[in-house]
Amino acid sequence: MLKQAIDFFEESQDIYKILSNISENSLDTTTQFKHWSFNDIIRHLHVWNIAAYKSLQGDIEWESFNNNLQTFFKEGKKLNDFEKSITKNLKGKNLLNIWQSTFKNVSEEFKKQSPKKRVKWVGPDMSVISSISARHMETWAHSQAIYDSLGKVRNNKDRILNIVIIGNNTFEWTYKVNNREIPIEKPYLKLISPSGKVWEFNEPSNKEIIEGLAEEFCQVVTQVRNIKDVNLKLSGKTSTQWMSIAQCFAGKASSPPLPGTRKLITQ
């Protein structure tokens, strides 16, 4: 059984429980992330969970989904247009409930798969374990905007190890997408997990080190926080540069939020 599929489900279920206990109108709340509402975020997660599910169903199902997406782009329409089309512009508690039903199914299907099986995606093909880990990462990252808007301090679990791994594995990607020369030495990570465990990655170094809370490393690589708004300790030129441009998700180069613009909103 693929543990990452369980992690994805639990992360999704946590934010579902919070949203299911607020009013219908509150789902229109605007967040600090591109002024997206809670509805926009859930719609986005739902559509790409559908995409991940279709990637398991084979080339025909996937190509049908992807061709539809590419047609929208060729017509000059935006991603939000595509997502609203896929969901028939559903919103509110109806959207919330169909999202939950789908992420349950996605988790169950991914549990059964071989971790190394290759599946299609908008970018390069990837392994099953990478695909479901990416769904976990995106769910965690987008959910942060909801926690912030509601003034809720997130109670992270050690399942964020999946996101730390993605963040570390995309070191070279960050430099490539920003058209920068890839440093020879990858910084040594020494992070404290939510349960207090020490997670270490890469070759130990006295010059290039990133130390601190694992959740803050995740916040920086997913660009839900600026490096200046967390307490990570950075030693070395590469460590400082990487954390200033870190991007663990696909797509074009994206700039981190400006300092102080993504934060917990006190009620």
Secondary structure as the mmCIF struct_conf table of DSSP 4:
data_model
#
loop_
_struct_conf.conf_type_id
_struct_conf.id
_struct_conf.beg_label_comp_id
_struct_conf.beg_label_asym_id
_struct_conf.beg_label_seq_id
_struct_conf.end_label_comp_id
_struct_conf.end_label_asym_id
_struct_conf.end_label_seq_id
HELX_RH_AL_P HELX_RH_AL_P1 LYS A 3 SER A 20
TURN_TY1_P TURN_TY1_P1 ASN A 21 ASN A 21
BEND BEND1 ILE A 22 ILE A 22
TURN_TY1_P TURN_TY1_P2 GLU A 24 GLU A 24
HELX_RH_3T_P HELX_RH_3T_P1 ASN A 25 ASP A 28
STRN STRN1 THR A 30 THR A 30
BEND BEND2 GLN A 32 PHE A 33
TURN_TY1_P TURN_TY1_P3 LYS A 34 HIS A 35
STRN STRN2 SER A 37 SER A 37
HELX_RH_AL_P HELX_RH_AL_P2 PHE A 38 LEU A 56
BEND BEND3 GLN A 57 GLN A 57
HELX_RH_AL_P HELX_RH_AL_P3 ASP A 59 LYS A 74
TURN_TY1_P TURN_TY1_P4 GLU A 75 GLY A 76
HELX_RH_AL_P HELX_RH_AL_P4 LEU A 79 ILE A 86
TURN_TY1_P TURN_TY1_P5 THR A 87 ASN A 89
HELX_RH_AL_P HELX_RH_AL_P5 GLY A 92 LYS A 111
TURN_TY1_P TURN_TY1_P6 LYS A 112 LYS A 112
BEND BEND4 GLN A 113 GLN A 113
TURN_TY1_P TURN_TY1_P7 PRO A 115 LYS A 116
STRN STRN3 ARG A 118 VAL A 119
BEND BEND5 VAL A 122 PRO A 124
STRN STRN4 MET A 126 SER A 127
HELX_RH_AL_P HELX_RH_AL_P6 VAL A 128 LEU A 150
TURN_TY1_P TURN_TY1_P8 GLY A 151 GLY A 151
HELX_LH_PP_P HELX_LH_PP_P1 LYS A 152 ARG A 154
HELX_RH_3T_P HELX_RH_3T_P2 ASP A 158 ILE A 160
HELX_RH_AL_P HELX_RH_AL_P7 LEU A 161 ASN A 169
TURN_TY1_P TURN_TY1_P9 THR A 170 THR A 170
HELX_RH_AL_P HELX_RH_AL_P8 PHE A 171 VAL A 177
TURN_TY1_P TURN_TY1_P10 ASN A 178 ASN A 179
HELX_LH_PP_P HELX_LH_PP_P2 GLU A 181 PRO A 183
BEND BEND6 ILE A 184 GLU A 185
HELX_LH_PP_P HELX_LH_PP_P3 LYS A 186 PRO A 187
STRN STRN5 TYR A 188 ILE A 192
TURN_TY1_P TURN_TY1_P11 PRO A 194 SER A 195
BEND BEND7 GLY A 196 GLY A 196
STRN STRN6 VAL A 198 PHE A 201
BEND BEND8 ASN A 202 GLU A 203
BEND BEND9 ASN A 206 GLU A 208
STRN STRN7 ILE A 209 LEU A 213
HELX_RH_AL_P HELX_RH_AL_P9 ALA A 214 VAL A 221
TURN_TY1_P TURN_TY1_P12 THR A 222 GLN A 223
BEND BEND10 VAL A 224 ARG A 225
HELX_RH_3T_P HELX_RH_3T_P3 ILE A 227 ASP A 229
BEND BEND11 VAL A 230 VAL A 230
STRN STRN8 LYS A 233 SER A 235
BEND BEND12 GLY A 236 GLY A 236
HELX_RH_AL_P HELX_RH_AL_P10 LYS A 237 ILE A 245
BEND BEND13 PHE A 249 LYS A 252
HELX_LH_PP_P HELX_LH_PP_P4 SER A 255 LEU A 258
TURN_TY1_P TURN_TY1_P13 PRO A 259 GLY A 260
BEND BEND14 THR A 261 ARG A 262
#
